[in-house]
Amino acid sequence: MRGRESTQARYLEVAILQHAYQGDRLATLRHGARMLEEAKRAYPSLNLVVLPELHPYAYFCQHEDSNYFTLAQHYPQDMEFYSHLAKEHRVVLVSSLFEKRMEGVFSNNAVVFEADGTLAGVQRKMHIPDDPRFYEKFYFTPGDAFAPIATSVGNLGVLVCWDQWYPEAARIMALKQADVLIYPSAIGWFNDSSESLQDKLLQREAWRGVQRGHSIANVMPVITSNRVGLELDPSGHTHGLVFFGSSFIYGAFGKELALGGEEEEIIHARLDLEESRAARLVWPFFRDRRIEAYGDLLKRVAQ
């Protein structure tokens, strides 16, 4: 379901389940389920839960290997598992799963389940990176459109990881009347000495900063989850990646509400969507847009 058909909730009681891969898919599924049970026990009013990018699996994009396409065969079972989990705990659940759409076409999906377990919608990752140890173009076909997913807690502008660096994606979600931006993520540092500590910290600050900018420019909350922990490269070609966690929740206009560390944890915040509506009256960025002058955005290079 897409668009403004959602029931508008004023408050979002949010939990990010920042967790590590547990060595195999089933163990990771069970681990995430235990964390959700713990989160619901700690926060009984919880109504929105967000998981990291591709959370049931090892981050397999560290090198190119066609054997990993077999992971997508679990998509129906993973959908069923998270549907049941959402219904059991009565939460809207944002997961991230690997889908085979047809032979040779696979996608990295944010999958949203309603609190009754029904499928609320799917947003396929739109921007696909191809960088050292993040060889995602080999595995994923880009999605087709940006569209908020209507749920009982509001319209969720769900995007996936690399999408978070693009202000155009956030703005389109806002123009389509998303109430919140959500980014399941898998971002980390090289597990070697090729990057200085200064460079690593700069990367993390840039990652936070660009998304805080989305919150400010679009006057809406941003919820970003991340994986955590060391994941070795199964090919042995590199020393792997260290996913640095640091998941966060910003309120309207970039107000920091919750910030995670570099370990597994449940990150919680309560969002008041009325703050977004009130702030837009004070900061009318949408009123003052000069849409007639933005045509160059549709060009690859504007000269």
C-alpha positions as CSV (number, residue, x, y, z in Angstrom):
1,M,0.0,0.0,0.0
2,R,1.4,3.4,-1.0
3,G,0.6,7.0,-0.4
4,R,-1.7,8.9,2.0
5,E,-4.0,6.1,2.8
6,S,-2.2,5.5,6.1
7,T,-3.7,6.1,9.5
8,Q,-1.9,9.1,10.9
9,A,-0.4,8.4,14.3
10,R,1.0,11.3,16.3
11,Y,3.7,9.3,18.2
12,L,6.2,6.8,16.9
13,E,7.7,4.7,19.6
14,V,10.8,3.5,17.7
15,A,13.4,0.8,18.3
16,I,16.4,0.0,16.1
17,L,17.7,-3.5,16.6
18,Q,21.4,-2.9,16.0
19,H,22.9,-6.4,15.8
20,A,25.6,-8.5,14.3
21,Y,25.5,-11.5,11.9
22,Q,25.5,-14.6,14.1
23,G,27.4,-17.0,11.8
24,D,24.4,-18.4,9.9
25,R,21.0,-17.2,8.7
26,L,18.8,-19.2,11.1
27,A,20.8,-18.2,14.1
28,T,20.7,-14.6,13.0
29,L,16.9,-14.8,12.6
30,R,16.5,-16.2,16.1
31,H,18.9,-13.6,17.5
32,G,16.9,-10.7,16.0
33,A,13.6,-12.2,17.3
34,R,15.1,-12.3,20.8
35,M,16.1,-8.7,20.6
36,L,12.7,-7.7,19.4
37,E,11.1,-9.6,22.4
38,E,13.5,-7.7,24.7
39,A,12.7,-4.4,23.1
40,K,8.9,-4.9,23.4
41,R,9.4,-5.9,27.0
42,A,11.4,-2.8,27.8
43,Y,9.1,-0.5,25.8
44,P,5.5,-1.8,25.8
45,S,4.2,1.0,23.7
46,L,6.7,0.2,20.9
47,N,5.0,0.5,17.5
48,L,7.9,0.7,14.9
49,V,11.0,-1.5,14.7
50,V,13.8,-1.1,12.2
51,L,16.5,-3.7,11.4
52,P,19.8,-3.2,9.5
53,E,20.4,-3.8,5.8
54,L,20.4,-7.5,4.7
55,H,20.3,-8.4,8.4
56,P,19.7,-12.2,8.1
57,Y,22.8,-12.8,6.0
58,A,26.5,-12.2,6.1
59,Y,27.4,-9.1,4.1
60,F,28.3,-11.1,1.0
61,C,29.1,-8.2,-1.3
62,Q,32.8,-8.0,-0.2
63,H,33.7,-9.9,-3.3
64,E,31.9,-11.2,-6.4
65,D,30.7,-14.8,-6.2
66,S,27.6,-16.1,-8.1
67,N,27.1,-18.7,-5.4
68,Y,25.6,-16.0,-3.1
69,F,22.6,-15.6,-5.4
70,T,21.3,-18.8,-3.7
71,L,20.6,-16.7,-0.6
72,A,17.7,-15.2,-2.4
73,Q,15.9,-18.6,-2.3
74,H,15.1,-17.9,1.3
75,Y,13.1,-14.8,0.5
76,P,9.7,-16.4,0.9
77,Q,10.6,-18.0,4.3
78,D,12.2,-14.8,5.5
79,M,9.1,-12.9,4.6
80,E,7.0,-15.4,6.5
81,F,9.3,-15.2,9.5
82,Y,9.1,-11.4,9.8
83,S,5.4,-11.3,9.1
84,H,4.9,-13.6,12.0
85,L,7.2,-11.6,14.2
86,A,5.4,-8.3,13.4
87,K,2.1,-9.9,14.2
88,E,3.3,-11.5,17.4
89,H,4.6,-8.3,18.9
90,R,2.1,-5.9,17.2
91,V,4.7,-3.7,15.7
92,V,5.3,-2.2,12.2
93,L,8.5,-3.9,11.2
94,V,11.0,-2.7,8.7
95,S,13.2,-5.5,7.5
96,S,15.8,-5.8,4.7
97,L,15.8,-8.9,2.5
98,F,17.4,-10.3,-0.7
99,E,14.9,-11.1,-3.5
100,K,15.1,-12.9,-6.8
101,R,12.6,-11.2,-9.1
102,M,13.4,-13.4,-12.1
103,E,16.4,-15.1,-13.6
104,G,19.3,-12.7,-13.5
105,V,17.4,-10.0,-11.7
106,F,17.9,-9.7,-7.9
107,S,17.1,-6.8,-5.6
108,N,18.0,-5.5,-2.1
109,N,14.6,-4.8,-0.6
110,A,13.3,-2.9,2.4
111,V,10.2,-4.9,3.3
112,V,7.7,-3.4,5.7
113,F,5.2,-5.5,7.6
114,E,2.1,-4.1,9.3
115,A,1.4,-4.8,12.9
116,D,-1.1,-7.5,12.0
117,G,1.6,-9.3,9.9
118,T,0.3,-8.3,6.5
119,L,2.7,-6.9,3.9
120,A,2.6,-3.1,3.9
121,G,5.0,-2.6,1.0
122,V,8.4,-3.1,-0.5
123,Q,11.0,-0.5,-1.5
124,R,13.8,-1.8,-3.6
125,K,17.2,-0.1,-3.2
126,M,17.6,2.5,-5.9
127,H,21.3,3.6,-5.7
128,I,23.7,0.7,-6.0
129,P,27.3,1.1,-5.0
130,D,30.3,-0.5,-6.6
131,D,33.3,0.1,-4.4
132,P,36.1,-2.0,-2.9
133,R,34.4,-4.6,-0.6
134,F,31.0,-3.2,-1.5
135,Y,30.5,-4.8,-4.9
136,E,26.8,-4.5,-4.9
137,K,26.3,-3.8,-8.6
138,F,27.2,-7.5,-9.3
139,Y,24.3,-8.6,-7.1
140,F,21.5,-6.0,-7.2
141,T,19.4,-4.5,-9.9
142,P,18.2,-1.0,-9.0
143,G,14.6,-0.4,-7.9
144,D,12.0,1.4,-10.1
145,A,10.6,4.3,-8.0
146,F,10.6,6.2,-4.7
147,A,7.3,5.8,-2.9
148,P,6.4,6.0,0.8
149,I,4.8,2.9,2.3
150,A,1.5,3.6,4.1
151,T,1.2,1.9,7.5
152,S,-0.8,2.3,10.7
153,V,1.9,4.5,12.2
154,G,2.2,6.8,9.2
155,N,3.8,7.0,5.7
156,L,7.3,5.5,5.9
157,G,9.8,6.9,3.4
158,V,12.0,3.8,3.5
159,L,15.3,3.9,1.5
160,V,18.3,1.6,1.7
161,C,21.9,2.4,2.7
162,W,23.6,4.0,-0.4
163,D,20.3,5.9,-1.0
164,Q,21.1,7.9,2.1
165,W,23.7,9.9,0.4
166,Y,21.3,11.4,-2.1
167,P,19.3,14.5,-1.1
168,E,17.1,13.9,-4.2
169,A,15.8,10.6,-2.8
170,A,14.9,12.1,0.5
171,R,13.2,15.1,-1.1
172,I,11.1,13.0,-3.4
173,M,9.9,10.9,-0.4
174,A,9.1,14.2,1.4
175,L,7.2,15.5,-1.6
176,K,5.2,12.3,-1.7
177,Q,4.3,13.1,1.9
178,A,6.4,10.6,3.9
179,D,6.1,11.3,7.6
180,V,9.6,9.9,8.4
181,L,12.7,8.8,6.5
182,I,14.1,5.3,7.4
183,Y,17.4,3.9,6.2
184,P,18.4,0.3,6.9
185,S,22.2,0.3,6.4
186,A,25.4,-1.7,6.2
187,I,28.3,0.6,6.4
188,G,31.7,0.0,8.0
189,W,35.5,0.4,7.9
190,F,38.2,-1.8,6.3
191,N,39.6,-4.2,8.9
192,D,43.2,-3.2,8.1
193,S,45.6,-0.3,8.2
194,S,44.6,1.1,4.7
195,E,42.4,3.8,6.4
196,S,43.6,6.1,9.2
197,L,41.6,6.5,12.3
198,Q,41.0,10.1,11.3
199,D,39.6,9.1,7.9
200,K,37.4,6.5,9.6
201,L,35.9,9.0,12.0
202,L,35.5,11.5,9.1
203,Q,33.5,8.9,7.2
204,R,31.2,8.2,10.1
205,E,30.6,11.9,10.7
206,A,29.9,12.5,7.0
207,W,27.4,9.6,7.1
208,R,25.6,11.1,10.1
209,G,25.9,14.6,8.8
210,V,24.3,14.0,5.4
211,Q,21.3,12.3,7.0
212,R,20.9,15.0,9.6
213,G,20.8,17.3,6.6
214,H,17.9,15.3,5.2
215,S,16.1,15.8,8.5
216,I,16.7,19.5,8.5
217,A,16.0,20.2,4.8
218,N,12.8,18.1,4.8
219,V,11.8,18.9,8.3
220,M,11.1,15.3,9.3
221,P,12.5,12.6,11.5
222,V,15.3,10.2,10.2
223,I,15.8,6.7,11.5
224,T,19.0,4.9,10.5
225,S,20.0,1.4,11.5
226,N,23.4,-0.2,10.9
227,R,25.0,-3.6,11.2
228,V,27.7,-4.0,13.8
229,G,30.8,-6.2,14.2
230,L,33.6,-7.7,12.3
231,E,32.7,-9.7,9.1
232,L,35.6,-11.5,7.4
233,D,35.8,-11.8,3.7
234,P,35.1,-15.5,3.0
235,S,37.3,-15.3,-0.1
236,G,40.3,-14.4,2.0
237,H,41.2,-11.7,-0.4
238,T,40.9,-9.0,2.2
239,H,40.7,-8.7,6.0
240,G,37.0,-8.0,5.9
241,L,34.9,-5.1,7.2
242,V,34.1,-3.8,10.7
243,F,30.5,-2.5,10.7
244,F,30.5,0.4,13.2
245,G,26.9,0.5,14.3
246,S,26.3,4.0,15.5
247,S,22.7,3.8,14.5
248,F,20.7,7.0,15.2
249,I,17.3,8.7,15.4
250,Y,16.8,12.4,14.6
251,G,13.6,14.2,15.2
252,A,12.3,17.0,13.0
253,F,14.9,19.6,12.0
254,G,17.9,17.4,13.0
255,K,17.3,17.1,16.7
256,E,19.4,14.1,17.9
257,L,17.1,11.8,20.0
258,A,19.2,8.6,20.2
259,L,22.7,7.5,19.1
260,G,24.0,4.0,19.3
261,G,27.6,2.8,19.9
262,E,29.7,0.2,18.2
263,E,28.2,-2.8,19.9
264,E,24.9,-4.7,19.7
265,E,22.1,-2.7,21.3
266,I,18.5,-1.6,21.2
267,I,18.3,2.1,20.3
268,H,15.0,3.7,21.3
269,A,13.2,7.0,20.9
270,R,9.8,8.5,20.9
271,L,8.9,10.7,17.9
272,D,6.2,13.3,18.0
273,L,5.1,13.9,14.4
274,E,3.4,17.1,15.4
275,E,6.9,18.6,15.7
276,S,7.4,18.1,12.0
277,R,4.1,19.8,11.1
278,A,4.8,22.7,13.5
279,A,8.4,23.2,12.3
280,R,7.3,23.4,8.7
281,L,5.3,26.5,9.5
282,V,8.4,28.2,10.9
283,W,10.8,26.8,8.2
284,P,8.7,26.8,5.0
285,F,11.3,25.3,2.7
286,F,8.7,23.7,0.5
287,R,6.9,26.9,0.0
288,D,10.0,28.6,-1.4
289,R,11.3,25.9,-3.7
290,R,12.0,27.2,-7.2
291,I,10.9,24.2,-9.2
292,E,11.0,26.1,-12.5
293,A,14.8,26.5,-12.1
294,Y,15.6,22.9,-11.2
295,G,15.6,21.3,-14.7
296,D,19.4,20.7,-14.6
297,L,18.8,18.1,-11.9
298,L,17.5,15.8,-14.7
299,K,20.8,16.0,-16.6
300,R,23.8,13.7,-15.9
301,V,26.1,16.7,-16.3
302,A,24.8,20.3,-16.5
303,Q,26.9,22.7,-18.6
